[in-house]
Amino acid sequence: MRRSQTRASTKTRFNAGTIESHFQRDRARVIHSAWFRALQSKTQVLGLGESDFYRTRLTHSLEVAQIGTGICEHLRRSATEAQNEWLAPGSLIDAACLAHDIGHSPFGHGGEVALNYMMRDHGGFEANGQTLRILARLGEYSEDNGLDLTRRSMLGIIKYPGFCDELASYRDNAESKAPLNLDDWHPPKGIYSEERDVLDWTLEPFSDADKKTFTSVSAVSGKHGKHAKTRHKSFDTSIMELADDIAYGVHDLEDAIAMLLLSPNQWHTQFLDRLDSTDANPISSNPRFYTDNLFSGKNKNRKHAISKLVGWFIDQVSITEQPELDHPLLRYQACMSQSGTNLLKLLKDFVMDEVILLPELQALQYRGQKVILSIFEIYLHNSERLMPAAVQEESQRSGNPHRALCDYISALTDASATRIYNRFSTPSAGSIFDRV
């Protein structure tokens, strides 16, 4: 069932009357969407233009989809008959995985934080919330319903079923009017209040008790500034999220090694020495194989080790249950083994500490933030002179200039955002013949 069609009754099962071809159509709509294509020019971790080797948001999304399909095939071999009935077909997981990052702004998470700062009094900005907004509102396949995906595909893409403005808790001293440091403005993980009707439609077939439990949040703990968090996700979403975590943890490691941002010495002292020798994982069992192949300097050797790691992580996934939820699509969850969870966290922490937090990479993120802040301010205060006509029209139609402008800027690529910034900020840049 799609939002453009007659709504189903609350007793409708998510798998009743929804055949594989509908999910294939969902996947096709994502792939052929301009929002998806734009991911080829959006930063994953390393800045674009430094090399042709490492991953962009687009190649990352393709890999997430492949891993997600692999997880489903693995689970299908071990699932019970009841679990198999609700295990997603490959095209559905493909659609969710391919779409999961289309809401990301230019310049990675740095751009996300900058947009959230600019939207702090207007509903916030968060990449997952923007993904849902694109699928439900902005996508090009429907005038009023975005890409108009099936209800189950929409459910699989909602990672955080709570509203950003209700989850947010910012520090008291985070009100700088000329921000030079946006560390206090990382957004809460959720969706926008503007899409409340979309969430209601997606959850319509579930019981009131399931809806209440599914959308519940964990109370803020500790010092002020910690955001509240949602507690649940659907069965399909749990598969997509594990695929995303595996791709992030393993493939970012591969990129960093290939770009010579990690040395064998760092690998030994900051990773291997921190491994729990009693934990059953392939690196602990055979550290020499992974060290020799990852740092051999040869693409084939490195890829061989990376592929073995991905395969092992997929094999660590099983199906568990959330007993507080009744419907199988909410009760069943894909879950990583404790050994898999421990190794994946260690890999992610290693790349974060040794690569992402390097001043050289943080400088790229900071530069991207400055670009986003600048063009947002310029357009906002010079809307009639400088803002593209389509954005002006949407601002007037919706009555929310900040959200319309945020939609436009978040859809830019790293390159197009930089060109706009240079056009406004560099006297010798741009031409009257440049398209706005």
N, C-alpha and C positions, 0 to 999 in steps of 0.2 A: 504494500500500500504506500502510495506517494502522497505528499501533502496536497498536490493539485487534484487528487481524486477524492471521492466521497469518503469520509472518515469511517473507519471500521468500528464496530461495537467494542465495548470494553472487554468482551469475552474472546475477541479475536486472538488466535495464537499467532506468534510471529512467523511460524513456519507454514501456516495454513494458506494455501493459494499463492505462496511466494516461491516460484520455481527458479532454477538456476539462471534462466535467461534474464530475469529482472536484475539479478546481481551482476551479471555480465554487462548489462546496460549501465548500471551504476559505475562499474570499473571504467567502461568506455567514456562515460561523461567526465570522469575525473581526468583520465589521460588526455582527452582532447580539449580540456579547459585551458584557457590562457593563464589562469592562476597556477596550474600545475607546471606549465612550460616555464613560467617565470622563475621557478626554483633553480633552473640551471645557472642563474646569475645571482644567487643569494648565498651568502657565506654559511658554511656548516661550522667549521672551527677555524681553519686557516683562511686568511684573506684571499679573495679571488685575484688572479693575475700573477701570483707568485710562482705557480707551476701548473702544468697540464695534468699532473698525476692525481693529486688528492681530490677529495670528495667535495661536491657542492650539496645543497639541499636536495637537488634532483637525484643525483646518483645515490645519496643516502636513502632516499625514499624508495628507490627501486630495490635496494638491498634489503630494506626492512620488509618489503612485500615478499621477496624471495624467502627470507627467513620465516616470516609469518606463515607462508604456505607450507614450509618444511615442518614447522611446529604442528600444524593441523594434521599433516600426513603421519607424523610420529604419534600424535595422540590417537588418531583413528585406529592404529594397530593395537592399542592397549585399553581403549575406552570400553565401558560397558555398553550394552544395547541402548539403555536409557540416555547415557551421555552422548553416544553417537548420533542420536536423533537430533540433538541440539548443537552438535559440532558444526561450525560454519563451513560451507563449501569454499573451495579455493578462490573463486571470483569475489566472494564477499570479503574475505580477509584481504585479498589484493586491493579492493576498493578502499577499505579502511586504512590499510598501511600506506597506500599511495597518497591518500588525502591527508594523512595525519599532520603534515607540516605545511600545508598550503597557506595557513594563516600567519606564517613567520614574516617578520618585517625584514627590511634590508639590514645588513651588518650584524646578523645573528642576535644573540641575547642582549648585546649592547644596544642595538636599535630598539628591541622590545622594551627595555627599561626606559629609554628616552621617551618613547611614545607613551608609556604608562605615566611618566612624570607629566607630560603635556596634557594627558587626559585625567589627571588626578581628581578633578572636580566634575568630571563628565562621564563617569562610568568605568574609567580605567581602560587599559589595553593589555591583553594577554594573548599569546599566540594560539592557544587552544580555543579560547573564546572567539578569536578572529576566524579560525578554521570553521567553526560552526556557523558563524555569520556568513561566510562565503558560501557554504553549502546550502544554507537556508534562505539567504537574501540576495547576495551579490552575484552569484554564478550566472552564467549566460544562457542557461537552457530554459529559463522560465522567467516571466516578467516579475512575478511576486514570490516565487519559491526557490530561487537560486538554481542549483543543479538538480533540484527536485529528486533526491535519492529516495530509496525505499526506507520505510521506518526502521527496519533492522540495521541497514547500513548506517543510518544516522545514530542509532543507539551505540553501534560499535565504535564510533568516532568520538563520542563524548567521554573523555577521560575523567573529567571532574564535574559531576552534576551539582554544582553549587554556583552562586552568583558572586562575581568579583567584589562588588561593592558591599556585600554582606560578609565576605570572608576577610576583607582587608583590615589591617591594623598597622598603621605607620607610626614611626617614632615621632615624638613631639618636636624634635629639633630638625625635622626633615622638610622644612618649609622654605628653603632657600629660593629666592626669586631669580637669582642668576646662578644656576647650579654649575658647579665645577666638579662635583662628585655625586653620582647618582646611586651610590651603594644602598641608600635607604629606600629606594623606589623599585626594588624588584617586586613584580606583581604577584598577588595570590593566584593559585592555580584554579581557574574556574571559567565560567561563561558570563556573558553580559546580561544584565536585567532586560535589555531590549529583546533578547531571544527567549524570554520566559515562556511565551506561547509555543515556541518550537520544542522546548523541553517538555511542556505539558502534552503536546501532540505525540511526541516520541514515547512517553511513558503511559499514554492513555490505556493500552490493553492490560496494564498491571493492576493489581488490587491496591486499594488505598493504603493498606498496611505496608505493602512492598514499596510503594512510592515514598512513603514517609521514611522508611528505613533507608532506602537507596539514596535519598537526597540528604540524609543526616550528615552533620559535620562534627569533627573533633574540636572541643573547646580550645581556645588559645591558652597555652601554658607558658610559664616562664615570664621573662621581662616583656614589657610593651614593645611592639614592633614585630612580633611573631604572628604571621597570618594563621587564621583557622584553616583547616584542611577537610576536604571531603573524605568519606570513609569507604565508599564502594564504587565499583565499576562493573560493567556487564562481562559476561563470559567472553564475547568476541573482543571486547576492549582489552581484557587481560592478556589475550594472545598477542594483540597488536603491540601492547606496551612492552611485553617481554621481548618481542622481535626488535623493537626500537632500542631497548637497553642493550641487547646483544650486539646489534649493529654499531651502536655508539661506542660501547666498551672495547670491541675488538677492532673495528675498522679505523677508529681514530688512532689506535695504537699503531696500526699498519702505516697510516699516513705519516705519523710523527717519525717513525723509524725510517721510512723511505725518504723523508725530507731532511734526514740527519739531525733532527731536533732531539733525538734520544741516543745515548751512547751505550755500549755494552757495560760500562762501569755503572751508569745510572741504573740500568736493568738489574745488575747484581745487587747493588747496595740499597736501592730504593724500592725494589720489587721482590726479587728472589729471597733476599734476607728477611723479608717480612711475611713470606709464605708460611703457613702452618704446615709443618712437615707431616702432621698426622691427618691432615685433610686430604680426602681422596679426590684429586684432580690431575689432569694430564701433565701440567707443568711441574707439579711437585713430584710426580712419578718419573718424569724424564726431562729435567731442566736442561740438560745438555742439548737434546734434540731441538728444543724451542730456542735456546740461545744461539746455537749454530745456524739454524735456518732463518731466524728473524734478522740476524745481523750479518748474514753472509754477503750482503751487497747484491744479491741476485734476486730478481723479481720472482722467479719460479720457486725458489726455495722459501722465500718469505711468504708467498701465497699458499704454499703447501702447509706451512705451520698455521697460518690464519684459518684456512679451510678446516683443518682438523679441530681447531678450537671452536669454530662456529658449530660444527657437527656435534661436538661433545656437549656444548651448551643446549642445543636443541634436544638431545637425548635426556637432559636433566629436567625436562618439563613434564609435569603430570597434572591430573585434574583433581582438585580438592573441592570442598563445598563450604559455603557461608550459611550455616544453619539458620541464621536469623532472617533469611530471605526465602520466599516460597517458590517463585517462578524459576524454572531451570535456567533461563538465560541470565538470571541474576544470581542464583544460588551457586551454579557451577563456576569455577575459576581455574584458569591455567596458572600453575605455580612452579617456580624453580626450586630444585632441591637446595638444602642448606649449603652443600659444598659448592654448587653452582653459584648461589647468591654470594657466598664469601669471595670466590675467585673473581666474579664480575665486578663486585664493589672494589676490590683491590686494584683491578685493571683500570677502572674509571678514575679512582683516586690517584693512581700513578700518573695517568695522562693529565689529569687536572693540575696536580702539583708541579709536575716537571715540564709541562708544555703550555697549557692554557693560561696559567697564572704567571708565565714569563712576562716581564715588563714589555718585551718586544711585541707580544701578542695583545697585551692589555692596551698598548699604545694604539694598535689598529682598532680595537673596540672603542676606545675613548674617542678616536677621530670620527668613527661612525656615529657615535652619540652626538657629537657636536654638529655633524651634518644634519641629522634628523631634527635636533632642537632648532637649528637655524632656519631650515626651510619651513618648519611648522610655524614659527613665529612670523616669518616673512609673509607667508600666505594668509595667516590669520588676520594680520593687521593691514594687509593690502589686498583684500579679497577681490574687490571690484576691479582693481588695476591688473593684478597678476595671476589670480587663481584661474585655472582652466574652466571654461564655460560649463562643462558637464558637472564639475564639482560645485560650482556656484548654484546650478539648477537643483542639484541634490540637496544642498544646504537649505535652500528655500523650501523645497518640497517637504523635507523631513522636519524642518524646524530645529535641527541640531547641527549647527555648523562645525562644531568640534568633531563629532562622530563622522560626518561626511568627509572632512579633511583627513582624519585619521585613516579612514578606509582607503583614501587615495594614496597617502604617503606609505602606508604599510604594504600596498601592492607594488610599490616601486622596487626595482632591483638595486643592487649595490651601485651598478654603473649609472643607471638613470638618476638615482638620487644624487650621486656625485656630480653629474652634468648639471642638474638643476642648481645645486649649491654653487658650483663654479660660475654659472650664468649670472647669479645674483651677487656673488662676492668677489669675482675676479674681473677687473676692468677689461682685460684683453680676451676674455672667454665668451663664447656664444655668438650668435648671429641673429638678425631679425628674421632669418629664414628657418631658424630652428623651430620644430614643432613643440608646442607646450603640452 
